[in-house]
Amino acid sequence: MEILEYAFMQRALLAAVLVGITAPAVGIYLVQRRQALMGDGIGHVAMTGVGLGFLLSTSPVWMATAVAIVGAVVMELIRWYGKTRGDIALALLFYGGMAGGVMFINLAPGGSNANLQSYLFGSLSTVSEEDVTAICLLAAFVVLVTIGLRRQLFAVSQDEEFARVTGLPVRALNLLTAVTAAVTVTVAMRVVGLLLVSALMVVPVAAAQQLTRSFAATFAISVAIGVSVTIGGTATSYYQDVPPGATIVLLTIGVFIALTVLATPLARRRARAVAAAEATGDPAECSVPAQPAAKL
């Protein structure tokens, strides 16, 4: 295939696959926790890390990772202790992150907003070997956490009080989820971009939920959707010369719409079957799990 003949496209496709795996793998826990926009907030904070990377002449990916982790921890602490002023503190954090990124990158030698563009919206041609190495290491961490601790993270995401009663370290697991989300944002920023990564963390999960309520099935289907759209979007970007981040997100939304259209008649058919069973008093047909989304 022509697309695989170029080293930069090989790097871009590898990064795309890793992003397609990691973003939904973390996103499923954020959706369960009703923190779907957390990735967007972390992306704003990570901009400061990118700017510092240019200013200090070091890797923007690693610097963005460090700053994003600090920002994610602060966001989680605000969630615990924020009370009535929590939303204002978060707003200051998000907007300060964006402003800091723009300021630092313009203070860097030879820096300009053009340097920030590829990190905001993704860029195929600028994914270097150093970026791929960083992405592989960070993606390995995300996969180990999201799969290795899936039962604990799922329990905390579903019901913190119940998880605390069972003896789970709720606060530590919440912090780990926030840190993992921050790492995922920096993994995805070279392909999708900091401003669009949240969509790839949330929309594949929402699309998978149109087909199943089981956690394991939702996890698998959302990752499959993530990998498919990132590879498809990367290839489309190469052949059609369109922005990769926007292409991937639009493909993801298209998959969500398609699955919603397909799932709606099935849901109506199941609802009619349950209603008919209730009318006839058939207990076998009327038995519906109380919380189908809580299956692991």
Protein Blocks (a to p, Z undefined) as FASTA:
>chain_A
ZZlmpmklmmmmmmmmmmmmmmmmmmmmmmmnopakmmmmmmmmmmmmmmmmmmnopafk
lmmmmmmmmmmmmmmmmmmmnmmmlmmmmmmmmmmmmmmmmmmmmmpghiafklmmmmmn
opfklmcfklmmmmmmmmmmmmmmmmmmmmmmmmmmmommlmmmnopafklmmmmmmmmm
mmmmmmmmmmnopklmmmmmmmmmmmmmmmpmbfklmmmmmmmmmmmmmmmmmmmmmmno
pafklmmmmmmmmmmmmmmmmmmmmmmmmmmmmmmmmmnopaklmpccfblmlpZZ
